[in-house]
Amino acid sequence: MRLFAAILPPASVIAELADEVAQLRALPGAGQLRWTGPDGWHFTLAFFGEVPVEVLPELEERLARAAHRHPPYELKIAGGGRFDDRVVWAGAEGDRETMRKLADSAAAGARRAGVPMTDHRPYHPHLTLARNRSRLGLAPFAEALAHFEGTSWTVGELALVRSHPPVPGVAGKQPRYETVAAWPLGH
């Protein structure tokens, strides 16, 4: 199973962002981008890749412990940017330090459960909105997001999410995400 740990924003917050993204999709060149859909918007904490079924119980136990070690915290989707001219993303404001520590704990728990965690980049909370395979410059999209500020919410759980890749060769298809388990933050 292809799995990752994530924070899933509430539906009302997703709806606010969807309104903002609708405006981005009206910008020149937007049709050249592969836009993600609101049903897949999340903040990845740790990506695990392919996880054997026999490792899943230990991974779930470790993620439950990680969730209980960190308190609920305030977060909002705000601002945005781009990773070079490859990805347009929305950012996060609020208690990013607790979010980073939760991400570190999720990755450490996965390592202890036997999941090889080879990607050790500094944590940068973001929600992917669009991917670019063309030569289109993404600066106008990042600039349009710069002043976006969604409603704050209390992050109360850590989710383990399964990614179902799109069918190869079918244009416009996106991965489908399924929450496998979730644990409340705090004791």
N, C-alpha and C positions, 0 to 999 in steps of 0.2 A: 504494500500500500504506500502511496506517495502522501506523506504527512507533513504538517507544520503546526506550530503553536501560534495562536493569534488572539488579538483583541477584536471583537466584533462590535462595531458601533450600533446603537439602537436605530430602529427604523426611522424615527423622526429626524435624527441626525443625517442619516443616509438621504432622506428626502430633501433636506436643505442642500446637500452637496449635489444631488441630482439636478436641482434647479440651476446651480452654478455651472455645472458641466454642460447643460443644454446651451448655455451662452457660449461656452468654449467651442462647442461643436458647430457654431455658426461662423467661427473665424475662418478667414481664407486658408485653404490648405487642410482643413480639419478632416476632410474626406479621405486624405491619404494616410491617416492614422488608424491604428487598430484600437478602438476604444473598449475599455473594460465596462462591464455592466454593474449597476448598483447591487445586484444579488451576489456579486463576488467581491465587493469592497470590504477590506479588512486591513488591519495593521499586523503584518507578520512579525512575530517575536523571534522565532527560530525555525529554520527550514531543516527538516530531517531527511528529505528525499525518500527513497524506497526503504520501507521498514518491514522486515519479515513479520509475519503474523505471530510467531512465537515470542517476539520481543515486545509486542503490544501490551501485555499485562504489566510488565515491569516499567515500561515507558509511562503508562497511565498512572501507576503508583508514584513514580518520581515527579510527574507533572502535578499531581494532587498535592504532594508535599511542597513543591515550589509555590503553588498558588496560596497555600495556607501560610507561608512565610512572609507574604507581602500584603500590605493593607490595601483596601480599595483606594482609588485615587481619582482626582479630577483630570479630565482631558477634554479637548475640543479639536475639531478639524479646523485648521487655520493656515492661511498662506499656501504656498506651493512652490514648485520649482521644476527642475529638469535634471536628469542625469545625462550630461552631454546633450546630444540631440537624439537620444534613444528612448527616453521615458519622460512622460509628464506625470507629476505626482502632487498630491495634496499633503500638507504637513500636519504636525500635531503641536499643540501648545497645552501647557498644564504641567502636571508633575511628571516631567520626562525622566527625571532621575529614578523614580520608582519604576517607571516603565522599562528603563534600561536594565535595572537590577532584576526585574521579572524576566526580561529576555535572557539575561545571563544565567539565571537560575533554570530556565527552561532548557537552554542549551547544555548546561552542566548535568541536569537530570537525564537528558537524552544520552549523553556520553556515558554516564554511570549505568544506564540501562543497556548499553552495548551498541548504540547508534553511532556510527562514525561521523563526527562533526569536524570537517576539515576547513570550513569557511570561517575565518576568524577576523572579519572586518569589524570596525567600530559600529555600534548600533546606531542607525539613522532612521527614526520612525517616519514612515511615509505610507501613503495609500496610493497605489498605482492607478492612474486614470487612463493613460493611453501609451501605446508603444509605437515606435516609428521605425519603419524599414526603408523609408525613402530618404531623400537628401533634404527634406523640409527642415528648416530651422525651427526649433521649439521655443525660442525666447518669447515670442508674442503670447504663447499659451501660459508660460510661467509668469509673465508680467500680469496677465489678466487675472491670475489666481492670487497675486501678491497681497491683496487687501481682503480676501475672503476670510470670514470669521464665523464659524458655526456656533451652535449652542453647546455649552459645556454639559458634560454628563459625568456620572460617577462610574468608573470602570469597576465592575464587581466580580468579573470572572475571567478565567483563562480558558480558552477553547483549544481542543485538539481537532484539527480540520484535515479531512482527506480531499486531495485534489484528483479529480477525474479529468485527464487530458482530453482536449477536443478530438473528434474523429479526424484522422489525417486526410488531407485532400479536400476538406469541405471548407470553402471560403467563408470567413466571418464567424466561424464557431469559436467559442470561448471555453476555457476550462469550467467545469462545474464543481462546486465546493459543497462538502457535506460535513457537518459537525459530528464528530465521532463521540466526543465526551466534552464535558465542561466542569470546572471546579470553581467554587466561590473563593474569592480572595480573602485573606485574613483568617483568624482562628474561629 
